[in-house]
Amino acid sequence: MRSQFPHRLYTQRLFCRRCQKVTEHGVFAREMYSTIGGMDPYIPLLCCCDSCGTMFVAFSHEFVFCRHDCVNQDYTKIYGYNRIMAGNWIYFKGTAKPGIVKSFFQGPQKEIVVVNYDGGPDQKFELPKIVVNREDAPGGYRLLPVQSANTLLGDHIYHAIRNKFGTAVGLVNDGEKDKLVVLLEDGMLVFITLPSLAQNLPNEKLCAIVQSKLAQVFPEHYDKISVEAGQGIAYLKGLVRNYSLQLAVEKCVNAIPKVRGCVDFMRVQVSPFITDTHIENAVYALLESLETRMFDNRVHSVNGKVEVETSCYERERPKDLENRIGEIEGVRDLICLVTEVSEPLNVELCQEAEEELSSNVILQDSFIRVSCNEQKFLLEGYVHSTVQKQWAFITLLKKIRTTAIENRLRII
Ligand SMILES: [Zn+2]
């Protein structure tokens, strides 16, 4: 399994079930993702104990470094430990529940906090002034045990019953129940049973649910996909017809309620006769066949991992472009960058040149596009011979009277 996750993204202190303590873990991914600015959800990550090598899978949306808009952001400020602003959730130690700060006023000796609990009448607290200079968790805390189901790995927590701060370090199953593991400030480990709604389904049940969903959504393909389950995670194996289908299966499984995420070990079925050049030509042909005008196209394929850069006019981006490229035989992975050009250059001149080229007898049966980026004019599309390629260049040269032309015509 480790070889499938070659990239170490992050190091985090997590609970190891073999060491029975919190150790440094490498957090590995299959691609070189960055955690800066937040990671997209549903990316499987392999967490590997640096001391003993024991591994488990968790997903990017279960970690504190996930993109903020993808995970629950209900953090509570603890009075006396956080700076407070209107709109924050606030919790006073020893009380029953948190409320929302309606207003906060700090005078020279005392401070006044107006708090609303569950939409009832506002309550005003006059308290002696506390200056919080250093915040361990500026964003606030997960209030435990109530918020155990929302807690992310690495979150700062406050355990209200034990009156202790700490961090969330793991999700484990003790053979009966799924539990959140937290490390308290005094070094004590606490295992909090997750609420019944957050408990993972038994493996066989989860497998059956995923299989029947796949049978329903992908009736022609589901029998080639095998499903295994473990602690709420679906592991998919098998051969799929193309990359788009692979992504669609993954998306479908991730959307099933009670699935924590899926680890996709499926492979795209590729004939050994398909080369990267075949793939590149097929992508170019697709870009040229679209109704939308695509230009400044760059396509690279290395072992079926395809990178496409292309441009179109503003608000004309074809919606299903990635999907259609993913259906091309041989594509195993895809990065597609589309630039929407808001103020295209020399549009009329390019159009005139295109018309001239298309009516040219020598260039019959060819497909030629002319566009202009900041540096030069681009000749794109295909011709059938070197002579035609040169002829197109000369014809354009005469028309636009500049040598700043890049001749990207393909000969097919
Ligand atoms: Zn270990």
Residues whose N, C-alpha, C, O or C-beta is under 5 A from the ligand:
A	BS01	ZN	C16 R18 C19 C49 S51 C52 G53 T54
